[in-house]
Amino acid sequence: MTTATVGIVLVSHSAALAEGAANLAGQVSGGTVTIVAAGGTDEGALGTSAAKVVRALRQADQGAGVVVLPDLGSAVLTVRAVLEDYGGAGSVLLADGPFVEGAVAATVTAAAGGDLKAVAAAAEEARHARKL
């Protein structure tokens, strides 16, 4: 029997950006973590969609909770609005970290069996990862 891992939702103004970050993070985990992209509007334009976020939360939740990582300001507002009404809000954490680095760090931690708080913390701590 396998243990459920924490799911990850990537909320971006761009569908391509969210899907690209999800693809990168998914390859790092070897496909062991459910990562769902929720990018762009329902019409395919730049922006965010509450409906896409709700669908992504439901898809990503495999029983161990979900960490949501947004890209920019209004994505945060969209996620916060969704979480006010979302039934599983206690099992969802909004992480304040860099989008790409946070997604990868969260995925690695989830793949290693980290719990909800550890996965969110990994996403947030990724802001301190130096590149040079």
N, CA, C and O atoms as a Tinker XYZ file with bonds, in Angstrom:
   528  protein
     1  N      0.844000   -1.179000    0.000000    73     2
     2  CA     0.000000    0.000000    0.000000    64     1     3
     3  C      0.894000    1.249000    0.000000    63     2     4     5
     4  O      1.854000    1.331000    0.766000    81     3
     5  N      0.571000    2.210000   -0.859000    73     3     6
     6  CA     1.356000    3.425000   -0.926000    64     5     7
     7  C      0.702000    4.512000   -0.093000    63     6     8     9
     8  O     -0.517000    4.543000    0.075000    81     7
     9  N      1.530000    5.394000    0.419000    73     7    10
    10  CA     1.047000    6.519000    1.208000    64     9    11
    11  C      0.826000    7.700000    0.283000    63    10    12    13
    12  O      1.634000    7.961000   -0.608000    81    11
    13  N     -0.268000    8.413000    0.495000    73    11    14
    14  CA    -0.572000    9.588000   -0.318000    64    13    15
    15  C      0.482000   10.666000   -0.079000    63    14    16    17
    16  O      0.971000   10.841000    1.037000    81    15
    17  N      0.816000   11.373000   -1.132000    73    15    18
    18  CA     1.730000   12.502000   -1.013000    64    17    19
    19  C      0.939000   13.801000   -1.089000    63    18    20    21
    20  O     -0.189000   13.833000   -1.583000    81    19
    21  N      1.544000   14.854000   -0.598000    73    19    22
    22  CA     0.948000   16.177000   -0.689000    64    21    23
    23  C      0.904000   16.570000   -2.160000    63    22    24    25
    24  O      1.890000   16.414000   -2.881000    81    23
    25  N     -0.244000   17.079000   -2.600000    73    23    26
    26  CA    -0.387000   17.559000   -3.962000    64    25    27
    27  C      0.037000   19.017000   -4.053000    63    26    28    29
    28  O      0.106000   19.722000   -3.046000    81    27
    29  N      0.318000   19.456000   -5.271000    73    27    30
    30  CA     0.767000   20.825000   -5.488000    64    29    31
    31  C     -0.048000   21.441000   -6.619000    63    30    32    33
    32  O     -0.249000   20.827000   -7.667000    81    31
    33  N     -0.515000   22.667000   -6.386000    73    31    34
    34  CA    -1.223000   23.424000   -7.414000    64    33    35
    35  C     -0.417000   24.675000   -7.716000    63    34    36    37
    36  O     -0.051000   25.426000   -6.812000    81    35
    37  N     -0.145000   24.889000   -8.996000    73    35    38
    38  CA     0.607000   26.059000   -9.449000    64    37    39
    39  C     -0.355000   27.010000  -10.152000    63    38    40    41
    40  O     -0.908000   26.684000  -11.202000    81    39
    41  N     -0.549000   28.184000   -9.567000    73    39    42
    42  CA    -1.499000   29.161000  -10.099000    64    41    43
    43  C     -0.715000   30.306000  -10.736000    63    42    44    45
    44  O      0.020000   31.027000  -10.062000    81    43
    45  N     -0.887000   30.453000  -12.036000    73    43    46
    46  CA    -0.177000   31.491000  -12.775000    64    45    47
    47  C     -1.142000   32.262000  -13.658000    63    46    48    49
    48  O     -2.228000   31.781000  -13.984000    81    47
    49  N     -0.737000   33.448000  -14.036000    73    47    50
    50  CA    -1.496000   34.237000  -14.992000    64    49    51
    51  C     -1.370000   33.651000  -16.400000    63    50    52    53
    52  O     -2.169000   33.969000  -17.280000    81    51
    53  N     -0.389000   32.816000  -16.604000    73    51    54
    54  CA    -0.108000   32.228000  -17.909000    64    53    55
    55  C     -0.259000   30.711000  -17.837000    63    54    56    57
    56  O      0.376000   30.052000  -17.015000    81    55
    57  N     -1.111000   30.165000  -18.712000    73    55    58
    58  CA    -1.273000   28.711000  -18.759000    64    57    59
    59  C      0.054000   28.041000  -19.113000    63    58    60    61
    60  O      0.409000   27.011000  -18.540000    81    59
    61  N      0.782000   28.631000  -20.057000    73    59    62
    62  CA     2.059000   28.039000  -20.484000    64    61    63
    63  C      3.079000   28.029000  -19.345000    63    62    64    65
    64  O      3.810000   27.054000  -19.172000    81    63
    65  N      3.127000   29.115000  -18.569000    73    63    66
    66  CA     4.060000   29.184000  -17.445000    64    65    67
    67  C      3.708000   28.139000  -16.388000    63    66    68    69
    68  O      4.591000   27.436000  -15.898000    81    67
    69  N      2.447000   28.033000  -16.039000    73    67    70
    70  CA     2.017000   27.057000  -15.035000    64    69    71
    71  C      2.297000   25.633000  -15.506000    63    70    72    73
    72  O      2.784000   24.804000  -14.737000    81    71
    73  N      1.990000   25.355000  -16.767000    73    71    74
    74  CA     2.223000   24.011000  -17.298000    64    73    75
    75  C      3.712000   23.696000  -17.390000    63    74    76    77
    76  O      4.124000   22.567000  -17.123000    81    75
    77  N      4.521000   24.684000  -17.765000    73    75    78
    78  CA     5.967000   24.470000  -17.842000    64    77    79
    79  C      6.582000   24.197000  -16.484000    63    78    80    81
    80  O      7.413000   23.300000  -16.340000    81    79
    81  N      6.173000   24.971000  -15.484000    73    79    82
    82  CA     6.687000   24.754000  -14.128000    64    81    83
    83  C      6.224000   23.403000  -13.589000    63    82    84    85
    84  O      6.983000   22.708000  -12.914000    81    83
    85  N      4.980000   23.030000  -13.886000    73    83    86
    86  CA     4.463000   21.725000  -13.443000    64    85    87
    87  C      5.226000   20.591000  -14.113000    63    86    88    89
    88  O      5.518000   19.574000  -13.484000    81    87
    89  N      5.546000   20.768000  -15.385000    73    87    90
    90  CA     6.301000   19.753000  -16.118000    64    89    91
    91  C      7.693000   19.589000  -15.525000    63    90    92    93
    92  O      8.146000   18.467000  -15.300000    81    91
    93  N      8.369000   20.698000  -15.272000    73    91    94
    94  CA     9.707000   20.657000  -14.679000    64    93    95
    95  C      9.673000   19.967000  -13.319000    63    94    96    97
    96  O     10.449000   19.046000  -13.063000    81    95
    97  N      8.782000   20.412000  -12.460000    73    95    98
    98  CA     8.691000   19.830000  -11.117000    64    97    99
    99  C      8.306000   18.353000  -11.182000    63    98   100   101
   100  O      8.801000   17.543000  -10.399000    81    99
   101  N      7.431000   18.010000  -12.106000    73    99   102
   102  CA     7.019000   16.616000  -12.252000    64   101   103
   103  C      8.165000   15.713000  -12.660000    63   102   104   105
   104  O      8.257000   14.574000  -12.203000    81   103
   105  N      9.035000   16.214000  -13.515000    73   103   106
   106  CA    10.188000   15.421000  -13.916000    64   105   107
   107  C     11.155000   15.223000  -12.758000    63   106   108   109
   108  O     11.780000   14.170000  -12.634000    81   107
   109  N     11.273000   16.240000  -11.910000    73   107   110
   110  CA    12.149000   16.130000  -10.743000    64   109   111
   111  C     11.649000   15.039000   -9.798000    63   110   112   113
   112  O     12.446000   14.324000   -9.190000    81   111
   113  N     10.337000   14.917000   -9.678000    73   111   114
   114  CA     9.772000   13.930000   -8.739000    64   113   115
   115  C      9.622000   12.559000   -9.363000    63   114   116   117
   116  O      9.254000   11.602000   -8.681000    81   115
   117  N      9.901000   12.452000  -10.643000    73   115   118
   118  CA     9.716000   11.170000  -11.303000    64   117   119
   119  C      8.248000   10.790000  -11.414000    63   118   120   121
   120  O      7.919000    9.611000  -11.546000    81   119
   121  N      7.374000   11.769000  -11.363000    73   119   122
   122  CA     5.945000   11.504000  -11.493000    64   121   123
   123  C      5.277000   10.989000  -10.244000    63   122   124   125
   124  O      4.148000   10.503000  -10.313000    81   123
   125  N      5.938000   11.077000   -9.097000    73   123   126
   126  CA     5.367000   10.540000   -7.862000    64   125   127
   127  C      4.477000   11.524000   -7.119000    63   126   128   129
   128  O      3.798000   11.146000   -6.164000    81   127
   129  N      4.471000   12.780000   -7.546000    73   127   130
   130  CA     3.685000   13.824000   -6.886000    64   129   131
   131  C      2.663000   14.361000   -7.877000    63   130   132   133
   132  O      2.985000   14.593000   -9.042000    81   131
   133  N      1.440000   14.558000   -7.420000    73   131   134
   134  CA     0.415000   15.155000   -8.275000    64   133   135
   135  C      0.605000   16.665000   -8.282000    63   134   136   137
   136  O      0.455000   17.331000   -7.258000    81   135
   137  N      0.939000   17.190000   -9.454000    73   135   138
   138  CA     1.162000   18.626000   -9.634000    64   137   139
   139  C      0.182000   19.086000  -10.703000    63   138   140   141
   140  O      0.168000   18.560000  -11.816000    81   139
   141  N     -0.641000   20.076000  -10.352000    73   139   142
   142  CA    -1.670000   20.532000  -11.282000    64   141   143
   143  C     -1.457000   22.005000  -11.593000    63   142   144   145
   144  O     -1.312000   22.829000  -10.690000    81   143
   145  N     -1.441000   22.323000  -12.871000    73   143   146
   146  CA    -1.310000   23.696000  -13.332000    64   145   147
   147  C     -2.692000   24.329000  -13.440000    63   146   148   149
   148  O     -3.617000   23.739000  -13.997000    81   147
   149  N     -2.818000   25.534000  -12.899000    73   147   150
   150  CA    -4.062000   26.303000  -13.011000    64   149   151
   151  C     -3.682000   27.685000  -13.515000    63   150   152   153
   152  O     -3.634000   28.649000  -12.751000    81   151
   153  N     -3.413000   27.768000  -14.809000    73   151   154
   154  CA    -2.935000   29.023000  -15.367000    64   153   155
   155  C     -3.880000   29.622000  -16.378000    63   154   156   157
   156  O     -4.570000   28.906000  -17.104000    81   155
   157  N     -3.907000   30.936000  -16.421000    73   155   158
   158  CA    -4.714000   31.648000  -17.387000    64   157   159
   159  C     -6.190000   31.656000  -17.036000    63   158   160   161
   160  O     -6.621000   31.074000  -16.040000    81   159
   161  N     -6.941000   32.326000  -17.876000    73   159   162
   162  CA    -8.390000   32.401000  -17.672000    64   161   163
   163  C     -9.081000   31.225000  -18.349000    63   162   164   165
   164  O     -8.450000   30.452000  -19.071000    81   163
   165  N    -10.362000   31.100000  -18.111000    73   163   166
   166  CA   -11.141000   30.042000  -18.758000    64   165   167
   167  C    -11.199000   30.242000  -20.273000    63   166   168   169
   168  O    -11.416000   29.287000  -21.019000    81   167
   169  N    -11.008000   31.463000  -20.719000    73   167   170
   170  CA   -11.044000   31.779000  -22.149000    64   169   171
   171  C     -9.668000   31.647000  -22.802000    63   170   172   173
   172  O     -9.533000   31.862000  -24.007000    81   171
   173  N     -8.655000   31.298000  -22.023000    73   171   174
   174  CA    -7.314000   31.117000  -22.571000    64   173   175
   175  C     -6.455000   32.370000  -22.596000    63   174   176   177
   176  O     -5.374000   32.377000  -23.183000    81   175
   177  N     -6.934000   33.424000  -21.961000    73   175   178
   178  CA    -6.171000   34.675000  -21.917000    64   177   179
   179  C     -5.292000   34.710000  -20.669000    63   178   180   181
   180  O     -5.363000   33.823000  -19.819000    81   179
   181  N     -4.463000   35.750000  -20.574000    73   179   182
   182  CA    -3.689000   35.963000  -19.359000    64   181   183
   183  C     -4.630000   36.364000  -18.237000    63   182   184   185
   184  O     -5.568000   37.132000  -18.448000    81   183
   185  N     -4.380000   35.851000  -17.061000    73   183   186
   186  CA    -5.207000   36.149000  -15.894000    64   185   187
   187  C     -5.338000   34.898000  -15.053000    63   186   188   189
   188  O     -4.654000   33.904000  -15.292000    81   187
   189  N     -6.211000   34.948000  -14.074000    73   187   190
   190  CA    -6.427000   33.780000  -13.228000    64   189   191
   191  C     -7.912000   33.449000  -13.186000    63   190   192   193
   192  O     -8.765000   34.301000  -13.437000    81   191
   193  N     -8.195000   32.208000  -12.868000    73   191   194
   194  CA    -9.565000   31.712000  -12.869000    64   193   195
   195  C     -9.847000   30.964000  -11.577000    63   194   196   197
   196  O     -9.190000   29.969000  -11.270000    81   195
   197  N    -10.819000   31.443000  -10.828000    73   195   198
   198  CA   -11.212000   30.749000   -9.593000    64   197   199
   199  C    -11.691000   29.341000   -9.907000    63   198   200   201
   200  O    -11.405000   28.408000   -9.156000    81   199
   201  N    -12.409000   29.178000  -10.996000    73   199   202
   202  CA   -12.912000   27.852000  -11.369000    64   201   203
   203  C    -11.758000   26.888000  -11.647000    63   202   204   205
   204  O    -11.811000   25.724000  -11.251000    81   203
   205  N    -10.719000   27.371000  -12.323000    73   203   206
   206  CA    -9.550000   26.516000  -12.570000    64   205   207
   207  C     -8.855000   26.148000  -11.266000    63   206   208   209
   208  O     -8.388000   25.020000  -11.113000    81   207
   209  N     -8.783000   27.072000  -10.337000    73   207   210
   210  CA    -8.145000   26.793000   -9.053000    64   209   211
   211  C     -8.927000   25.726000   -8.297000    63   210   212   213
   212  O     -8.329000   24.805000   -7.740000    81   211
   213  N    -10.241000   25.832000   -8.267000    73   211   214
   214  CA   -11.067000   24.834000   -7.583000    64   213   215
   215  C    -10.873000   23.462000   -8.218000    63   214   216   217
   216  O    -10.690000   22.473000   -7.509000    81   215
   217  N    -10.911000   23.394000   -9.539000    73   215   218
   218  CA   -10.708000   22.104000  -10.217000    64   217   219
   219  C     -9.330000   21.537000   -9.895000    63   218   220   221
   220  O     -9.187000   20.339000   -9.651000    81   219
   221  N     -8.323000   22.398000   -9.895000    73   219   222
   222  CA    -6.954000   21.951000   -9.610000    64   221   223
   223  C     -6.823000   21.435000   -8.183000    63   222   224   225
   224  O     -6.157000   20.427000   -7.949000    81   223
   225  N     -7.450000   22.116000   -7.226000    73   223   226
   226  CA    -7.397000   21.670000   -5.832000    64   225   227
   227  C     -7.986000   20.274000   -5.697000    63   226   228   229
   228  O     -7.415000   19.410000   -5.031000    81   227
   229  N     -9.112000   20.065000   -6.324000    73   227   230
   230  CA    -9.768000   18.748000   -6.252000    64   229   231
   231  C     -8.919000   17.669000   -6.899000    63   230   232   233
   232  O     -8.824000   16.554000   -6.386000    81   231
   233  N     -8.308000   17.997000   -8.019000    73   231   234
   234  CA    -7.474000   17.028000   -8.734000    64   233   235
   235  C     -6.185000   16.720000   -7.968000    63   234   236   237
   236  O     -5.732000   15.575000   -7.950000    81   235
   237  N     -5.603000   17.722000   -7.345000    73   235   238
   238  CA    -4.314000   17.540000   -6.665000    64   237   239
   239  C     -4.441000   16.840000   -5.322000    63   238   240   241
   240  O     -3.472000   16.248000   -4.846000    81   239
   241  N     -5.601000   16.892000   -4.706000    73   239   242
   242  CA    -5.767000   16.334000   -3.366000    64   241   243
   243  C     -5.858000   14.818000   -3.426000    63   242   244   245
   244  O     -6.876000   14.255000   -3.830000    81   243
   245  N     -4.792000   14.180000   -3.022000    73   243   246
   246  CA    -4.717000   12.716000   -2.995000    64   245   247
   247  C     -4.833000   12.172000   -1.567000    63   246   248   249
   248  O     -4.556000   11.000000   -1.311000    81   247
   249  N     -5.249000   13.048000   -0.643000    73   247   250
   250  CA    -5.474000   12.610000    0.725000    64   249   251
   251  C     -4.497000   13.162000    1.744000    63   250   252   253
   252  O     -4.726000   13.022000    2.946000    81   251
   253  N     -3.413000   13.785000    1.300000    73   251   254
   254  CA    -2.420000   14.318000    2.238000    64   253   255
   255  C     -2.405000   15.844000    2.247000    63   254   256   257
   256  O     -1.539000   16.448000    2.881000    81   255
   257  N     -3.343000   16.470000    1.556000    73   255   258
   258  CA    -3.414000   17.919000    1.499000    64   257   259
   259  C     -2.791000   18.463000    0.233000    63   258   260   261
   260  O     -2.225000   17.726000   -0.575000    81   259
   261  N     -2.907000   19.777000    0.080000    73   259   262
   262  CA    -2.442000   20.450000   -1.130000    64   261   263
   263  C     -1.732000   21.741000   -0.752000    63   262   264   265
   264  O     -2.206000   22.500000    0.094000    81   263
   265  N     -0.591000   21.983000   -1.386000    73   263   266
   266  CA     0.107000   23.259000   -1.275000    64   265   267
   267  C     -0.133000   24.017000   -2.575000    63   266   268   269
   268  O      0.047000   23.474000   -3.665000    81   267
   269  N     -0.538000   25.269000   -2.446000    73   267   270
   270  CA    -0.796000   26.122000   -3.609000    64   269   271
   271  C      0.301000   27.172000   -3.684000    63   270   272   273
   272  O      0.614000   27.837000   -2.697000    81   271
   273  N      0.876000   27.308000   -4.868000    73   271   274
   274  CA     1.936000   28.280000   -5.090000    64   273   275
   275  C      1.517000   29.197000   -6.239000    63   274   276   277
   276  O      1.468000   28.763000   -7.390000    81   275
   277  N      1.213000   30.466000   -5.936000    73   275   278
   278  CA     0.815000   31.415000   -6.980000    64   277   279
   279  C      2.019000   32.180000   -7.526000    63   278   280   281
   280  O      3.070000   32.243000   -6.888000    81   279
   281  N      1.848000   32.764000   -8.724000    73   279   282
   282  CA     2.976000   33.510000   -9.307000    64   281   283
   283  C      2.989000   34.983000   -8.902000    63   282   284   285
   284  O      4.012000   35.458000   -8.410000    81   283
   285  N      1.913000   35.712000   -9.086000    73   283   286
   286  CA     1.898000   37.158000   -8.848000    64   285   287
   287  C      0.682000   37.563000   -8.019000    63   286   288   289
   288  O     -0.194000   36.746000   -7.731000    81   287
   289  N      0.647000   38.837000   -7.643000    73   287   290
   290  CA    -0.339000   39.390000   -6.722000    64   289   291
   291  C     -1.780000   38.983000   -6.889000    63   290   292   293
   292  O     -2.389000   38.499000   -5.935000    81   291
   293  N     -2.358000   39.162000   -8.078000    73   291   294
   294  CA    -3.778000   38.856000   -8.197000    64   293   295
   295  C     -4.035000   37.353000   -8.191000    63   294   296   297
   296  O     -5.155000   36.928000   -7.907000    81   295
   297  N     -3.036000   36.547000   -8.493000    73   295   298
   298  CA    -3.190000   35.102000   -8.343000    64   297   299
   299  C     -3.364000   34.761000   -6.861000    63   298   300   301
   300  O     -4.147000   33.880000   -6.505000    81   299
   301  N     -2.633000   35.463000   -6.014000    73   299   302
   302  CA    -2.779000   35.286000   -4.563000    64   301   303
   303  C     -4.205000   35.635000   -4.147000    63   302   304   305
   304  O     -4.827000   34.909000   -3.372000    81   303
   305  N     -4.717000   36.742000   -4.661000    73   303   306
   306  CA    -6.082000   37.162000   -4.322000    64   305   307
   307  C     -7.104000   36.145000   -4.784000    63   306   308   309
   308  O     -8.065000   35.861000   -4.069000    81   307
   309  N     -6.911000   35.594000   -5.969000    73   307   310
   310  CA    -7.821000   34.572000   -6.485000    64   309   311
   311  C     -7.806000   33.343000   -5.591000    63   310   312   313
   312  O     -8.862000   32.820000   -5.236000    81   311
   313  N     -6.613000   32.875000   -5.222000    73   311   314
   314  CA    -6.502000   31.693000   -4.365000    64   313   315
   315  C     -7.137000   31.962000   -3.004000    63   314   316   317
   316  O     -7.870000   31.119000   -2.486000    81   315
   317  N     -6.863000   33.125000   -2.424000    73   315   318
   318  CA    -7.452000   33.449000   -1.120000    64   317   319
   319  C     -8.971000   33.459000   -1.186000    63   318   320   321
   320  O     -9.632000   32.965000   -0.273000    81   319
   321  N     -9.531000   34.013000   -2.252000    73   319   322
   322  CA   -10.984000   34.043000   -2.416000    64   321   323
   323  C    -11.548000   32.623000   -2.523000    63   322   324   325
   324  O    -12.583000   32.314000   -1.934000    81   323
   325  N    -10.863000   31.770000   -3.275000    73   323   326
   326  CA   -11.302000   30.381000   -3.415000    64   325   327
   327  C    -11.249000   29.673000   -2.060000    63   326   328   329
   328  O    -12.182000   28.962000   -1.690000    81   327
   329  N    -10.159000   29.870000   -1.330000    73   327   330
   330  CA    -9.992000   29.156000   -0.061000    64   329   331
   331  C    -11.005000   29.587000    1.003000    63   330   332   333
   332  O    -11.293000   28.823000    1.924000    81   331
   333  N    -11.541000   30.794000    0.886000    73   331   334
   334  CA   -12.568000   31.232000    1.830000    64   333   335
   335  C    -13.811000   30.349000    1.741000    63   334   336   337
   336  O    -14.498000   30.128000    2.738000    81   335
   337  N    -14.092000   29.848000    0.535000    73   335   338
   338  CA   -15.292000   29.044000    0.315000    64   337   339
   339  C    -15.002000   27.559000    0.136000    63   338   340   341
   340  O    -15.925000   26.745000    0.143000    81   339
   341  N    -13.743000   27.200000   -0.022000    73   339   342
   342  CA   -13.388000   25.815000   -0.325000    64   341   343
   343  C    -13.579000   24.919000    0.886000    63   342   344   345
   344  O    -13.103000   25.237000    1.976000    81   343
   345  N    -14.262000   23.815000    0.707000    73   343   346
   346  CA   -14.578000   22.901000    1.803000    64   345   347
   347  C    -13.370000   22.272000    2.469000    63   346   348   349
   348  O    -13.400000   22.015000    3.673000    81   347
   349  N    -12.314000   22.018000    1.724000    73   347   350
   350  CA   -11.139000   21.365000    2.290000    64   349   351
   351  C    -10.065000   22.343000    2.697000    63   350   352   353
   352  O     -8.879000   22.016000    2.655000    81   351
   353  N    -10.466000   23.554000    3.094000    73   351   354
   354  CA    -9.491000   24.614000    3.370000    64   353   355
   355  C     -8.478000   24.231000    4.439000    63   354   356   357
   356  O     -7.348000   24.717000    4.394000    81   355
   357  N     -8.830000   23.388000    5.391000    73   355   358
   358  CA    -7.884000   22.982000    6.425000    64   357   359
   359  C     -6.768000   22.116000    5.894000    63   358   360   361
   360  O     -5.718000   21.985000    6.524000    81   359
   361  N     -6.992000   21.522000    4.731000    73   359   362
   362  CA    -5.976000   20.650000    4.142000    64   361   363
   363  C     -5.257000   21.327000    2.973000    63   362   364   365
   364  O     -4.597000   20.663000    2.173000    81   363
   365  N     -5.391000   22.653000    2.882000    73   363   366
   366  CA    -4.749000   23.409000    1.812000    64   365   367
   367  C     -3.942000   24.544000    2.432000    63   366   368   369
   368  O     -4.444000   25.289000    3.274000    81   367
   369  N     -2.685000   24.664000    2.006000    73   367   370
   370  CA    -1.850000   25.775000    2.454000    64   369   371
   371  C     -1.392000   26.589000    1.256000    63   370   372   373
   372  O     -0.976000   26.040000    0.236000    81   371
   373  N     -1.473000   27.890000    1.392000    73   371   374
   374  CA    -0.992000   28.831000    0.393000    64   373   375
   375  C      0.445000   29.181000    0.745000    63   374   376   377
   376  O      0.714000   29.712000    1.822000    81   375
   377  N      1.365000   28.883000   -0.163000    73   375   378
   378  CA     2.787000   29.117000    0.094000    64   377   379
   379  C      3.235000   30.425000   -0.536000    63   378   380   381
   380  O      2.839000   30.755000   -1.654000    81   379
   381  N      4.062000   31.165000    0.188000    73   379   382
   382  CA     4.610000   32.435000   -0.275000    64   381   383
   383  C      6.078000   32.217000   -0.645000    63   382   384   385
   384  O      6.984000   32.492000    0.142000    81   383
   385  N      6.282000   31.720000   -1.852000    73   383   386
   386  CA     7.644000   31.447000   -2.289000    64   385   387
   387  C      7.799000   31.733000   -3.766000    63   386   388   389
   388  O      6.817000   32.033000   -4.443000    81   387
   389  N      9.018000   31.647000   -4.278000    73   387   390
   390  CA     9.253000   31.866000   -5.699000    64   389   391
   391  C      8.569000   30.762000   -6.517000    63   390   392   393
   392  O      8.548000   29.599000   -6.113000    81   391
   393  N      8.023000   31.135000   -7.648000    73   391   394
   394  CA     7.168000   30.217000   -8.401000    64   393   395
   395  C      7.904000   28.952000   -8.866000    63   394   396   397
   396  O      7.491000   27.844000   -8.524000    81   395
   397  N      8.959000   29.099000   -9.620000    73   395   398
   398  CA     9.638000   27.926000  -10.175000    64   397   399
   399  C     10.456000   27.200000   -9.109000    63   398   400   401
   400  O     10.309000   25.992000   -8.927000    81   399
   401  N     11.314000   27.935000   -8.408000    73   399   402
   402  CA    12.147000   27.307000   -7.380000    64   401   403
   403  C     11.288000   26.704000   -6.275000    63   402   404   405
   404  O     11.584000   25.622000   -5.768000    81   403
   405  N     10.227000   27.407000   -5.908000    73   403   406
   406  CA     9.315000   26.907000   -4.882000    64   405   407
   407  C      8.600000   25.646000   -5.322000    63   406   408   409
   408  O      8.410000   24.722000   -4.531000    81   407
   409  N      8.201000   25.607000   -6.595000    73   407   410
   410  CA     7.529000   24.415000   -7.116000    64   409   411
   411  C      8.444000   23.199000   -7.059000    63   410   412   413
   412  O      8.024000   22.111000   -6.666000    81   411
   413  N      9.694000   23.394000   -7.453000    73   411   414
   414  CA    10.647000   22.281000   -7.440000    64   413   415
   415  C     10.942000   21.841000   -6.006000    63   414   416   417
   416  O     10.928000   20.645000   -5.714000    81   415
   417  N     11.205000   22.784000   -5.118000    73   415   418
   418  CA    11.502000   22.441000   -3.725000    64   417   419
   419  C     10.316000   21.746000   -3.061000    63   418   420   421
   420  O     10.491000   20.767000   -2.335000    81   419
   421  N      9.118000   22.250000   -3.310000    73   419   422
   422  CA     7.921000   21.623000   -2.735000    64   421   423
   423  C      7.752000   20.207000   -3.263000    63   422   424   425
   424  O      7.402000   19.297000   -2.511000    81   423
   425  N      7.997000   20.023000   -4.540000    73   423   426
   426  CA     7.841000   18.707000   -5.150000    64   425   427
   427  C      8.840000   17.705000   -4.588000    63   426   428   429
   428  O      8.488000   16.561000   -4.300000    81   427
   429  N     10.073000   18.135000   -4.434000    73   427   430
   430  CA    11.102000   17.243000   -3.875000    64   429   431
   431  C     10.711000   16.834000   -2.454000    63   430   432   433
   432  O     10.844000   15.669000   -2.079000    81   431
   433  N     10.236000   17.782000   -1.679000    73   431   434
   434  CA     9.847000   17.494000   -0.298000    64   433   435
   435  C      8.631000   16.577000   -0.250000    63   434   436   437
   436  O      8.574000   15.659000    0.568000    81   435
   437  N      7.664000   16.823000   -1.119000    73   435   438
   438  CA     6.481000   15.951000   -1.173000    64   437   439
   439  C      6.870000   14.537000   -1.590000    63   438   440   441
   440  O      6.384000   13.560000   -1.021000    81   439
   441  N      7.749000   14.431000   -2.585000    73   439   442
   442  CA     8.189000   13.115000   -3.055000    64   441   443
   443  C      8.926000   12.336000   -1.969000    63   442   444   445
   444  O      8.881000   11.106000   -1.934000    81   443
   445  N      9.603000   13.067000   -1.085000    73   443   446
   446  CA    10.328000   12.426000    0.016000    64   445   447
   447  C      9.399000   12.073000    1.184000    63   446   448   449
   448  O      9.849000   11.531000    2.193000    81   447
   449  N      8.109000   12.380000    1.047000    73   447   450
   450  CA     7.153000   12.023000    2.095000    64   449   451
   451  C      6.859000   13.129000    3.078000    63   450   452   453
   452  O      6.247000   12.883000    4.117000    81   451
   453  N      7.284000   14.354000    2.772000    73   451   454
   454  CA     7.024000   15.472000    3.673000    64   453   455
   455  C      5.539000   15.727000    3.852000    63   454   456   457
   456  O      4.744000   15.513000    2.937000    81   455
   457  N      5.174000   16.187000    5.043000    73   455   458
   458  CA     3.774000   16.503000    5.295000    64   457   459
   459  C      3.436000   17.879000    4.739000    63   458   460   461
   460  O      4.294000   18.565000    4.183000    81   459
   461  N      2.183000   18.270000    4.894000    73   459   462
   462  CA     1.684000   19.514000    4.320000    64   461   463
   463  C      2.518000   20.729000    4.732000    63   462   464   465
   464  O      2.888000   21.544000    3.887000    81   463
   465  N      2.811000   20.851000    6.017000    73   463   466
   466  CA     3.582000   21.999000    6.497000    64   465   467
   467  C      5.014000   21.972000    5.973000    63   466   468   469
   468  O      5.569000   23.022000    5.649000    81   467
   469  N      5.612000   20.801000    5.887000    73   467   470
   470  CA     6.987000   20.696000    5.383000    64   469   471
   471  C      7.065000   21.059000    3.905000    63   470   472   473
   472  O      8.024000   21.698000    3.472000    81   471
   473  N      6.070000   20.656000    3.136000    73   471   474
   474  CA     6.060000   20.958000    1.707000    64   473   475
   475  C      5.884000   22.459000    1.491000    63   474   476   477
   476  O      6.562000   23.047000    0.648000    81   475
   477  N      4.979000   23.083000    2.247000    73   475   478
   478  CA     4.789000   24.536000    2.145000    64   477   479
   479  C      6.055000   25.273000    2.575000    63   478   480   481
   480  O      6.454000   26.248000    1.938000    81   479
   481  N      6.680000   24.815000    3.642000    73   479   482
   482  CA     7.912000   25.457000    4.123000    64   481   483
   483  C      9.024000   25.348000    3.089000    63   482   484   485
   484  O      9.786000   26.296000    2.902000    81   483
   485  N      9.127000   24.204000    2.415000    73   483   486
   486  CA    10.158000   24.036000    1.387000    64   485   487
   487  C      9.948000   25.033000    0.251000    63   486   488   489
   488  O     10.908000   25.612000   -0.256000    81   487
   489  N      8.702000   25.231000   -0.145000    73   487   490
   490  CA     8.406000   26.207000   -1.204000    64   489   491
   491  C      8.817000   27.607000   -0.769000    63   490   492   493
   492  O      9.394000   28.364000   -1.550000    81   491
   493  N      8.523000   27.939000    0.456000    73   491   494
   494  CA     8.840000   29.282000    0.968000    64   493   495
   495  C     10.333000   29.479000    1.171000    63   494   496   497
   496  O     10.858000   30.558000    0.899000    81   495
   497  N     11.018000   28.452000    1.646000    73   495   498
   498  CA    12.449000   28.558000    1.890000    64   497   499
   499  C     13.263000   28.631000    0.602000    63   498   500   501
   500  O     14.429000   29.024000    0.626000    81   499
   501  N     12.656000   28.256000   -0.519000    73   499   502
   502  CA    13.359000   28.304000   -1.793000    64   501   503
   503  C     13.749000   29.727000   -2.175000    63   502   504   505
   504  O     14.606000   29.921000   -3.037000    81   503
   505  N     13.137000   30.716000   -1.550000    73   503   506
   506  CA    13.491000   32.108000   -1.844000    64   505   507
   507  C     14.943000   32.407000   -1.440000    63   506   508   509
   508  O     15.522000   33.392000   -1.898000    81   507
   509  N     15.520000   31.574000   -0.598000    73   507   510
   510  CA    16.882000   31.815000   -0.118000    64   509   511
   511  C     17.928000   31.039000   -0.932000    63   510   512   513
   512  O     19.122000   31.135000   -0.652000    81   511
   513  N     17.492000   30.286000   -1.918000    73   511   514
   514  CA    18.434000   29.517000   -2.725000    64   513   515
   515  C     19.194000   30.447000   -3.662000    63   514   516   517
   516  O     18.603000   31.094000   -4.528000    81   515
   517  N     20.490000   30.506000   -3.482000    73   515   518
   518  CA    21.326000   31.378000   -4.309000    64   517   519
   519  C     21.599000   30.698000   -5.637000    63   518   520   521
   520  O     21.705000   29.474000   -5.714000    81   519
   521  N     21.710000   31.493000   -6.667000    73   519   522
   522  CA    22.017000   30.971000   -7.995000    64   521   523
   523  C     23.472000   31.196000   -8.365000    63   522   524   525
   524  O     24.018000   30.488000   -9.211000    81   523
   525  N     24.098000   32.171000   -7.740000    73   523   526
   526  CA    25.501000   32.461000   -8.020000    64   525   527
   527  C     26.267000   32.578000   -6.723000    63   526   528
   528  O     27.474000   32.821000   -6.739000    81   527
